Amino acid sequence: MTCKIIILALFHIISSFVLSAQNVDTRFGVKGGLNKTFITVDQQNLGVYVTSETGFYGGVFVEFPIDDFLSIQPEVLYISVGDFNFLNVPIYAKYEVANRLHFMAGPSVNYFFDFYTNKLKIGADLSSSYELTQALDVHIKFALGIDELAPNGLFLGLGLKI
């Protein structure tokens, strides 16, 4: 029940941003690519078990400019890694560090479809993107899982503004 409320709240917040976006500079887009996910499990007396899986991701984003250098960029990404499928929903503060080079950071919520309990995991995402053209960028992202059993991931992909 709590998971549904949080997901509905995130959907409502993102929808509110989209519906209230009267700024012509607001941009929508799609992104996707490959990811390497690292999962660390503390097995009590047996020690720490670390495994990694390679997978893919895809999703949508919207960019809300605040000024010439700063914008807010929420995303909803579907991630498939091995036996796990989940949604990653970061809300970035996006800053232009240099011409066409951006740094992004923000909190994220992950919703795991395959877990029986504790489906929601909190994380923090750091990302960088470089605009190849006004519509196409290449990006790299590191997702840091904060909760127990929350995965860390390295993402590499392309984004296309529509």
C-alpha positions as CSV (number, residue, x, y, z in Angstrom):
1,M,0.0,0.0,0.0
2,T,2.8,2.4,0.9
3,C,4.6,1.7,-2.4
4,K,1.5,2.6,-4.4
5,I,1.1,5.9,-2.5
6,I,4.8,6.9,-3.1
7,I,4.6,6.0,-6.8
8,L,1.3,7.9,-7.2
9,A,2.9,10.9,-5.4
10,L,5.9,10.8,-7.7
11,F,3.7,10.5,-10.7
12,H,1.6,13.5,-9.5
13,I,4.7,15.6,-8.9
14,I,6.1,14.9,-12.3
15,S,2.7,15.4,-14.0
16,S,2.3,18.8,-12.2
17,F,5.7,19.9,-13.6
18,V,4.6,18.8,-17.1
19,L,1.2,20.4,-17.0
20,S,2.4,23.6,-15.5
21,A,5.3,23.9,-18.0
22,Q,4.3,27.0,-20.0
23,N,7.9,27.8,-20.8
24,V,8.7,27.1,-24.5
25,D,12.2,26.0,-23.4
26,T,10.8,23.0,-21.6
27,R,12.1,19.9,-23.4
28,F,10.9,16.3,-23.4
29,G,13.0,13.3,-24.4
30,V,13.8,9.6,-24.4
31,K,17.0,7.9,-23.3
32,G,18.4,4.5,-23.1
33,G,21.6,2.4,-23.0
34,L,23.5,-0.2,-21.1
35,N,24.1,-0.6,-17.4
36,K,26.4,-2.5,-15.1
37,T,24.7,-3.1,-11.7
38,F,26.6,-4.1,-8.6
39,I,24.8,-5.8,-5.7
40,T,26.5,-6.2,-2.3
41,V,24.9,-8.6,0.2
42,D,26.1,-8.8,3.8
43,Q,25.7,-12.5,4.7
44,Q,26.3,-12.0,8.4
45,N,28.8,-14.7,9.5
46,L,29.7,-15.7,6.0
47,G,31.0,-12.3,4.9
48,V,30.1,-10.0,2.1
49,Y,28.9,-11.3,-1.3
50,V,29.3,-9.0,-4.3
51,T,27.9,-9.8,-7.7
52,S,27.4,-7.7,-10.9
53,E,25.1,-8.0,-13.9
54,T,24.9,-6.2,-17.2
55,G,21.6,-5.1,-18.5
56,F,19.8,-2.3,-20.3
57,Y,17.6,0.7,-19.5
58,G,15.2,3.0,-21.3
59,G,12.8,5.8,-20.3
60,V,11.7,9.3,-20.6
61,F,12.7,12.7,-19.1
62,V,11.6,16.3,-19.1
63,E,13.9,19.3,-18.6
64,F,12.7,22.5,-16.9
65,P,15.1,25.4,-17.4
66,I,15.5,27.7,-14.4
67,D,18.2,30.0,-16.0
68,D,20.8,29.8,-18.7
69,F,22.9,27.3,-16.7
70,L,20.6,25.5,-14.3
71,S,17.6,23.2,-14.9
72,I,15.5,20.5,-13.2
73,Q,15.3,17.2,-14.9
74,P,13.1,14.4,-13.6
75,E,13.3,11.0,-15.3
76,V,11.5,7.7,-15.2
77,L,13.7,4.8,-16.4
78,Y,12.8,1.1,-16.8
79,I,15.9,-1.1,-15.9
80,S,16.3,-4.8,-16.6
81,V,19.3,-6.5,-15.1
82,G,19.5,-10.3,-15.0
83,D,16.5,-11.5,-13.0
84,F,15.6,-8.0,-11.7
85,N,13.3,-5.4,-13.3
86,F,12.8,-2.1,-11.7
87,L,12.0,1.6,-12.2
88,N,14.5,4.3,-11.4
89,V,13.0,7.8,-10.8
90,P,15.7,10.4,-10.2
91,I,15.1,14.1,-9.9
92,Y,18.2,15.9,-11.1
93,A,19.5,19.4,-10.6
94,K,21.3,19.9,-14.0
95,Y,24.1,22.4,-14.3
96,E,26.0,23.4,-17.4
97,V,29.7,23.2,-16.4
98,A,31.1,24.1,-19.8
99,N,29.8,24.6,-23.3
100,R,27.5,21.5,-23.9
101,L,28.9,19.7,-20.8
102,H,26.4,19.1,-18.0
103,F,26.7,17.7,-14.4
104,M,23.5,16.3,-12.8
105,A,22.9,15.2,-9.2
106,G,19.9,14.3,-7.2
107,P,17.9,11.8,-5.2
108,S,16.2,8.8,-6.7
109,V,13.6,6.2,-5.8
110,N,13.8,2.7,-7.2
111,Y,10.8,0.4,-7.3
112,F,11.6,-3.3,-7.7
113,F,8.9,-5.5,-9.4
114,D,10.6,-8.7,-8.4
115,F,11.0,-8.3,-4.6
116,Y,8.3,-9.7,-2.3
117,T,8.9,-7.1,0.4
118,N,10.7,-3.8,0.6
119,K,10.1,-3.0,-3.0
120,L,11.1,0.7,-2.6
121,K,14.8,1.6,-2.4
122,I,16.2,5.1,-2.0
123,G,19.3,6.2,-3.8
124,A,21.4,9.1,-5.0
125,D,22.3,9.6,-8.7
126,L,25.3,11.4,-10.2
127,S,25.4,12.0,-13.9
128,S,27.2,13.8,-16.7
129,S,26.1,14.5,-20.2
130,Y,27.6,16.0,-23.3
131,E,25.4,17.4,-26.1
132,L,26.6,16.0,-29.4
133,T,23.9,18.1,-31.1
134,Q,21.0,20.2,-29.7
135,A,18.8,17.1,-29.7
136,L,21.3,14.3,-29.0
137,D,23.5,13.7,-26.0
138,V,25.7,11.0,-24.6
139,H,25.5,10.5,-20.8
140,I,27.2,8.5,-18.1
141,K,25.5,8.0,-14.7
142,F,26.4,6.4,-11.3
143,A,23.4,5.3,-9.2
144,L,24.3,4.8,-5.5
145,G,21.9,2.6,-3.5
146,I,21.5,3.8,0.0
147,D,19.2,1.2,1.4
148,E,20.2,-2.4,2.3
149,L,20.1,-4.6,-0.9
150,A,19.8,-1.4,-3.0
151,P,22.1,-1.8,-6.1
152,N,24.8,0.5,-7.3
153,G,24.9,1.0,-11.0
154,L,27.0,2.5,-13.8
155,F,25.0,3.6,-16.9
156,L,26.1,4.6,-20.3
157,G,23.7,5.7,-23.0
158,L,22.2,8.2,-25.4
159,G,19.4,10.8,-24.9
160,L,17.2,12.3,-27.6
161,K,15.3,15.5,-27.0
162,I,12.0,15.6,-28.8
